[in-house]
Amino acid sequence: MRNAILVAVMAVTGFSSAALAEGKKIGVSWASFQEERWKIDEAAMVAAIEAAGNTYVNADAQSSSTKQLADIEALITQGVDALIINAWDKDAIGPAIELAAAQGIPVVGYDRLIEDDRTFYLTFDNVGVGRIIAETIFAQVPTGNYAIIKGDPGDPNAGFLLQGMMSVIQGAVDSGDIKIVGEAFSDGWKPESAQTNMEQILTANNNEVDAVLSQNDGMAGGVVAALGAQGLVIPVGGQDGDLAAINRVARGTQTVSVWKDARQLGKAAGEIASALADGASLDSIEGATKFSGGEKGVEMNAILLAPTPLTKDNLNVAIDAGHITKEQACEGAMAGVVGCE
């Protein structure tokens, strides 16, 4: 009789058996979905959340800190049990963290630092990413004129990446072997902003630029476009493992793309948020270490994953992992690219 009543209630209300389950609701606030990689992150995140028996709900701030605050408030109103926040602006996100804390909702700061010890920080080692970009380019160009194309000034990752880059080239800068002839932030990490920045640097230096450290692949695409318009092919570094960037590596117009496997990061976020929603403490997450590398030096529980540099010598790594097909990676490839033989 009880089962019959339950079936009747479900029929009238429209609830499914899944809706009556004990699963939690994980809210995700994306800073901006314009970059290719976030869709890869999301797919892995959703799979991990659903594998834990939980539900994924999301909002896209569309590059607006005001909208992101409103989005997070709406997610909290919907009754989320944990939040994953990919912050647009590190300084503007504070009220959202206060609101979540007041409601007892745990927060995972996703890929971008939210410097608050009430959040769990999950990212790749961005200082390490910057270091790898610079090491790869410096090995090819130990002397000469360098340009540095930085990301959005409101994103702490731009500072972490620069820190890693300078740890490699600072000695050569100090000795005069390397001259930084241009350095510019690119609003929103937009390729068009990076292209404009690179065009201005080329004009100011009569095209006498020998290497470019770009802080991500989208911007590297803008850099390569600016260089190509002047008939230039010089070493350019980037990160994210964007499909177009991997093909540029194969073609020889980009030297390295530091691949941060977004599937790995998204999966970890879904698992961590689900654990926190079930009552786990921030310091009980498996693999967590202490991080205090932000501007304020706040000590936080964190996981920093290790990235993989992709060059012409190991493009097979991304192909073999299923991140990109051989056809996508190798179209128009130059001779000697490993994986494109």
Backbone torsions as a table, in degrees:
resi	resn	phi	psi	omega
1	MET	NA	-43.0	179.6
2	ARG	-58.5	-45.6	-179.7
3	ASN	-61.1	-37.7	179.6
4	ALA	-64.7	-41.6	178.1
5	ILE	-64.2	-42.3	-180.0
6	LEU	-61.8	-43.2	178.7
7	VAL	-62.4	-40.6	179.8
8	ALA	-63.7	-42.5	178.7
9	VAL	-61.9	-43.7	-180.0
10	MET	-62.6	-38.7	-179.0
11	ALA	-66.4	-40.2	-178.1
12	VAL	-72.4	-43.4	-174.4
13	THR	-84.1	-22.6	-177.6
14	GLY	88.5	2.5	178.3
15	PHE	-70.6	143.0	173.4
16	SER	-98.1	169.6	177.0
17	SER	-62.4	-32.1	178.3
18	ALA	-63.7	-38.0	-178.4
19	ALA	-68.1	-24.6	-179.1
20	LEU	-90.8	-0.5	-179.1
21	ALA	-74.2	175.8	-174.6
22	GLU	-90.5	7.8	-176.2
23	GLY	-60.5	153.1	179.1
24	LYS	-97.3	167.4	-179.7
25	LYS	-110.5	121.3	-179.5
26	ILE	-106.3	117.5	-179.7
27	GLY	-95.5	136.4	-179.3
28	VAL	-125.1	123.9	177.2
29	SER	-107.8	111.0	178.8
30	TRP	-90.7	139.1	178.7
31	ALA	-67.5	-46.7	-179.5
32	SER	-165.8	134.1	-176.8
33	PHE	-97.5	17.0	-174.5
34	GLN	-74.2	-24.9	-177.2
35	GLU	-84.1	140.3	-177.1
36	GLU	-51.3	-42.0	-169.3
37	ARG	-67.0	-28.9	-172.9
38	TRP	-63.5	-30.5	179.0
39	LYS	-66.7	-32.1	177.2
40	ILE	-70.6	-44.1	175.7
41	ASP	-55.2	-47.8	-173.5
42	GLU	-61.5	-44.3	-177.7
43	ALA	-59.4	-43.7	179.3
44	ALA	-68.4	-37.0	179.9
45	MET	-65.0	-47.0	179.7
46	VAL	-60.4	-44.0	-179.5
47	ALA	-59.9	-42.0	-179.2
48	ALA	-69.4	-39.8	179.6
49	ILE	-65.0	-44.3	-178.8
50	GLU	-71.1	-32.3	176.9
51	ALA	-63.5	-27.4	177.8
52	ALA	-85.1	2.4	179.6
53	GLY	83.3	16.4	-176.5
54	ASN	-108.3	174.2	-176.3
55	THR	-115.6	136.4	178.7
56	TYR	-95.8	126.9	170.9
57	VAL	-129.8	145.4	-171.9
58	ASN	-145.5	167.4	175.4
59	ALA	-150.0	148.6	-179.7
60	ASP	-113.0	116.7	-177.6
61	ALA	-73.9	-12.5	175.5
62	GLN	54.1	44.7	175.8
63	SER	65.0	29.4	-179.0
64	SER	-128.4	119.9	178.2
65	SER	-67.0	-33.7	178.1
66	THR	-64.4	-45.2	178.9
67	LYS	-66.5	-36.1	-179.6
68	GLN	-63.6	-41.1	177.4
69	LEU	-61.5	-42.7	178.7
70	ALA	-65.8	-39.0	178.7
71	ASP	-60.6	-46.0	-177.1
72	ILE	-66.6	-40.0	176.0
73	GLU	-59.7	-41.2	179.2
74	ALA	-66.0	-39.5	178.2
75	LEU	-63.5	-40.7	178.1
76	ILE	-64.6	-40.2	177.9
77	THR	-62.3	-32.3	178.4
78	GLN	-72.9	-7.8	175.3
79	GLY	88.9	34.0	179.0
80	VAL	-67.3	149.6	-179.6
81	ASP	-98.2	-13.9	174.6
82	ALA	-157.9	155.4	-179.8
83	LEU	-123.3	139.5	167.8
84	ILE	-114.2	119.5	-175.7
85	ILE	-118.7	118.0	172.0
86	ASN	-96.7	90.3	-166.0
87	ALA	-70.5	135.1	174.7
88	TRP	-76.8	-43.6	-176.2
89	ASP	-133.7	118.9	-176.3
90	LYS	-62.2	-29.7	-177.2
91	ASP	-86.2	-29.2	-175.2
92	ALA	-86.4	-10.8	-172.5
93	ILE	-81.1	-11.1	-175.8
94	GLY	-49.4	-51.0	-179.0
95	PRO	-58.4	-32.2	178.6
96	ALA	-67.0	-39.2	178.9
97	ILE	-67.4	-39.5	177.4
98	GLU	-61.6	-42.5	-179.3
99	LEU	-65.1	-43.9	178.7
100	ALA	-62.8	-43.5	-179.8
101	ALA	-62.1	-39.8	179.9
102	ALA	-63.5	-28.8	-179.9
103	GLN	-93.4	-0.3	-179.7
104	GLY	71.4	29.0	-177.3
105	ILE	-100.5	118.4	179.4
106	PRO	-68.7	150.7	-175.5
107	VAL	-128.0	134.1	170.0
108	VAL	-106.0	119.8	173.7
109	GLY	-81.2	111.8	-168.6
110	TYR	-98.5	112.7	173.4
111	ASP	67.9	-21.8	178.3
112	ARG	-124.9	131.7	-172.9
113	LEU	-65.9	129.3	165.2
114	ILE	-112.3	104.7	-169.3
115	GLU	-80.9	79.0	-178.5
116	ASP	-149.8	125.7	-173.8
117	ASP	-71.4	-0.8	174.1
118	ARG	-88.3	-1.6	178.0
119	THR	-111.7	155.8	174.4
120	PHE	-100.9	127.4	-175.7
121	TYR	-97.0	120.7	178.8
122	LEU	-125.4	122.0	-179.0
123	THR	-162.2	178.3	164.6
124	PHE	-87.3	164.4	179.5
125	ASP	-73.0	92.0	-172.8
126	ASN	-71.8	-29.8	171.7
127	VAL	-62.6	-43.0	177.4
128	GLY	-63.2	-37.0	177.4
129	VAL	-62.1	-47.3	178.5
130	GLY	-60.3	-39.1	179.4
131	ARG	-64.4	-43.2	-179.6
132	ILE	-64.6	-42.7	177.7
133	ILE	-56.5	-50.0	-176.5
134	ALA	-67.8	-39.5	179.6
135	GLU	-61.2	-41.0	-178.2
136	THR	-66.9	-43.5	-179.4
137	ILE	-71.5	-42.3	-178.4
138	PHE	-61.9	-33.0	178.5
139	ALA	-63.1	-29.0	179.4
140	GLN	-92.7	-32.7	-176.5
141	VAL	-129.5	81.6	-178.8
142	PRO	-76.9	-14.5	176.0
143	THR	-138.7	152.8	175.7
144	GLY	132.6	-169.8	-177.8
145	ASN	-93.1	123.6	-179.1
146	TYR	-110.8	144.9	167.5
147	ALA	-116.2	144.4	177.8
148	ILE	-122.3	117.2	179.9
149	ILE	-103.8	108.2	-173.8
150	LYS	-95.5	162.1	179.1
151	GLY	-80.2	-158.4	-176.1
152	ASP	-68.3	136.4	-177.5
153	PRO	-65.1	-18.8	179.9
154	GLY	-87.3	-2.5	-177.0
155	ASP	-102.6	119.7	179.6
156	PRO	-57.1	-26.2	-179.1
157	ASN	-60.0	-30.8	177.7
158	ALA	-60.9	-38.9	177.8
159	GLY	-71.1	-40.7	178.6
160	PHE	-63.2	-44.0	179.9
161	LEU	-62.4	-43.3	179.0
162	LEU	-63.5	-39.7	178.1
163	GLN	-57.7	-45.6	178.5
164	GLY	-64.8	-41.9	179.4
165	MET	-61.4	-47.4	-176.0
166	MET	-69.3	-26.3	177.9
167	SER	-62.9	-23.8	179.7
168	VAL	-89.0	-44.5	-170.5
169	ILE	-101.3	-5.5	-174.2
170	GLN	-58.3	-41.3	179.8
171	GLY	-60.3	-41.8	179.4
172	ALA	-70.5	-32.0	175.0
173	VAL	-66.0	-45.3	-178.9
174	ASP	-62.8	-35.4	-178.6
175	SER	-81.8	-12.6	-178.2
176	GLY	91.8	-1.9	178.1
177	ASP	-66.8	-33.8	175.9
178	ILE	-117.0	135.6	174.7
179	LYS	-118.6	123.3	176.4
180	ILE	-83.7	106.0	-173.5
181	VAL	-94.6	-4.3	177.2
182	GLY	-168.6	138.0	-179.8
183	GLU	-150.5	123.0	-174.0
184	ALA	-148.7	141.6	170.5
185	PHE	-76.5	151.1	177.4
186	SER	-122.2	110.1	-176.0
187	ASP	-55.1	130.5	176.8
188	GLY	67.3	12.0	-176.6
189	TRP	58.9	27.7	-172.4
190	LYS	-79.7	135.5	177.9
191	PRO	-57.2	-37.8	-178.7
192	GLU	-67.9	-34.4	176.3
193	SER	-67.0	-41.8	178.6
194	ALA	-64.5	-39.2	179.0
195	GLN	-63.5	-43.4	177.4
196	THR	-61.8	-44.3	178.3
197	ASN	-59.1	-43.8	-178.3
198	MET	-68.0	-39.6	177.4
199	GLU	-59.3	-42.2	-179.7
200	GLN	-67.3	-38.5	178.3
201	ILE	-65.9	-42.3	177.5
202	LEU	-62.2	-44.1	179.9
203	THR	-62.6	-43.4	-177.7
204	ALA	-66.9	-21.6	-175.5
205	ASN	-118.1	19.5	179.3
206	ASN	50.8	39.4	178.8
207	ASN	66.7	10.3	-178.1
208	GLU	-88.7	72.1	176.5
209	VAL	-125.5	131.2	-173.7
210	ASP	-102.7	-20.2	-177.8
211	ALA	-161.5	153.3	-179.7
212	VAL	-132.5	127.6	171.8
213	LEU	-100.6	103.1	177.5
214	SER	-100.7	140.7	-172.6
215	GLN	-85.9	-7.1	166.3
216	ASN	-156.4	172.7	-173.3
217	ASP	-73.1	-36.1	177.9
218	GLY	-58.1	-46.3	178.8
219	MET	-68.6	-34.2	176.2
220	ALA	-59.4	-35.2	176.0
221	GLY	-62.1	-41.0	176.2
222	GLY	-65.5	-39.2	177.5
223	VAL	-61.9	-47.4	-178.8
224	VAL	-63.0	-36.8	177.0
225	ALA	-63.2	-43.3	179.1
226	ALA	-64.7	-41.8	178.6
227	LEU	-65.3	-44.1	-178.5
228	GLY	-61.4	-34.4	178.8
229	ALA	-64.1	-22.6	178.8
230	GLN	-102.8	8.1	-179.5
231	GLY	70.2	26.9	-176.6
232	LEU	-106.8	138.2	169.5
233	VAL	-129.8	108.8	-179.0
234	ILE	-132.9	163.8	178.9
235	PRO	-60.3	129.8	179.6
236	VAL	-133.3	132.5	177.3
237	GLY	-111.4	152.4	176.5
238	GLY	-155.6	-172.1	179.5
239	GLN	-153.3	156.1	174.1
240	ASP	124.3	-18.6	-177.5
241	GLY	67.4	30.6	174.9
242	ASP	-56.8	144.1	-177.1
243	LEU	-60.0	-42.1	179.4
244	ALA	-64.5	-34.9	-179.8
245	ALA	-69.7	-39.7	178.0
246	ILE	-61.8	-39.7	176.8
247	ASN	-67.4	-34.9	176.1
248	ARG	-64.4	-36.8	176.0
249	VAL	-61.5	-43.2	179.3
250	ALA	-64.8	-35.3	-179.0
251	ARG	-80.1	-19.0	178.8
252	GLY	95.1	8.1	179.1
253	THR	-93.5	-11.8	172.8
254	GLN	-132.5	137.0	-172.6
255	THR	-84.8	-41.2	-177.1
256	VAL	-148.3	142.2	166.4
257	SER	-123.9	115.9	179.2
258	VAL	-80.1	112.3	-174.1
259	TRP	-85.4	115.9	171.2
260	LYS	-102.3	99.6	-173.1
261	ASP	-58.9	101.5	-175.2
262	ALA	-62.5	-25.1	177.8
263	ARG	-65.8	-38.5	179.0
264	GLN	-66.9	-43.2	-178.3
265	LEU	-68.7	-45.4	179.6
266	GLY	-62.0	-42.2	178.2
267	LYS	-60.7	-45.9	179.8
268	ALA	-61.3	-40.8	-179.7
269	ALA	-63.1	-44.8	179.4
270	GLY	-62.0	-40.9	-179.9
271	GLU	-68.9	-42.7	-178.8
272	ILE	-66.5	-45.8	-179.6
273	ALA	-62.2	-38.5	178.7
274	SER	-65.2	-40.5	177.8
275	ALA	-64.3	-43.1	179.2
276	LEU	-65.4	-38.0	178.1
277	ALA	-63.4	-29.4	179.1
278	ASP	-84.8	2.4	174.8
279	GLY	107.2	1.5	177.6
280	ALA	-64.2	146.3	176.7
281	SER	-84.9	159.5	-177.6
282	LEU	-59.4	-36.6	-175.7
283	ASP	-87.5	3.4	179.1
284	SER	-101.4	-1.3	-179.1
285	ILE	-68.3	128.8	-177.8
286	GLU	-61.0	130.2	178.8
287	GLY	89.4	-2.7	-177.8
288	ALA	-70.1	142.0	173.0
289	THR	-127.9	178.0	178.1
290	LYS	-96.1	133.0	179.6
291	PHE	-123.5	133.1	177.9
292	SER	-142.9	36.0	-174.7
293	GLY	-93.4	9.9	179.2
294	GLY	-78.8	177.7	-178.1
295	GLU	-60.2	-35.4	-176.0
296	LYS	-92.3	-8.0	-179.8
297	GLY	70.0	21.4	-179.6
298	VAL	-69.1	129.9	178.5
299	GLU	-82.2	127.7	-175.5
300	MET	-133.2	155.3	170.0
301	ASN	-78.4	133.3	-171.6
302	ALA	-154.8	158.6	167.0
303	ILE	-128.6	124.9	177.5
304	LEU	-115.5	109.9	-177.0
305	LEU	-80.5	155.1	-178.0
306	ALA	-89.7	132.4	179.8
307	PRO	-89.1	171.7	-179.1
308	THR	-127.4	118.2	176.9
309	PRO	-75.4	134.3	176.5
310	LEU	-110.8	122.2	176.4
311	THR	-130.1	-178.4	178.7
312	LYS	-62.6	-16.7	-177.9
313	ASP	-86.6	-9.2	-178.8
314	ASN	-150.5	31.8	178.3
315	LEU	-61.4	-21.8	178.1
316	ASN	-58.4	-25.3	-179.4
317	VAL	-60.8	-47.1	-179.8
318	ALA	-70.3	-35.1	179.5
319	ILE	-68.7	-47.5	-178.7
320	ASP	-64.4	-28.9	179.8
321	ALA	-79.3	-7.3	-179.0
322	GLY	81.4	10.2	178.8
323	HIS	-70.3	-32.2	-178.1
324	ILE	-149.2	147.2	177.4
325	THR	-80.1	159.1	177.8
326	LYS	-61.2	-38.2	180.0
327	GLU	-62.9	-43.5	179.2
328	GLN	-66.5	-43.2	-176.1
329	ALA	-69.5	-37.6	-163.5
330	CYS	-105.3	2.4	178.7
331	GLU	-58.5	123.6	179.7
332	GLY	69.7	19.8	-175.0
333	ALA	-66.4	146.2	173.5
334	MET	-76.3	169.1	-179.1
335	ALA	-69.1	147.0	171.2
336	GLY	87.8	10.4	179.2
337	VAL	-83.5	121.2	-178.4
338	VAL	-68.1	124.4	-176.1
339	GLY	105.2	-15.4	-177.9
340	CYS	-112.6	11.3	-177.6
341	GLU	-67.2	NA	NA
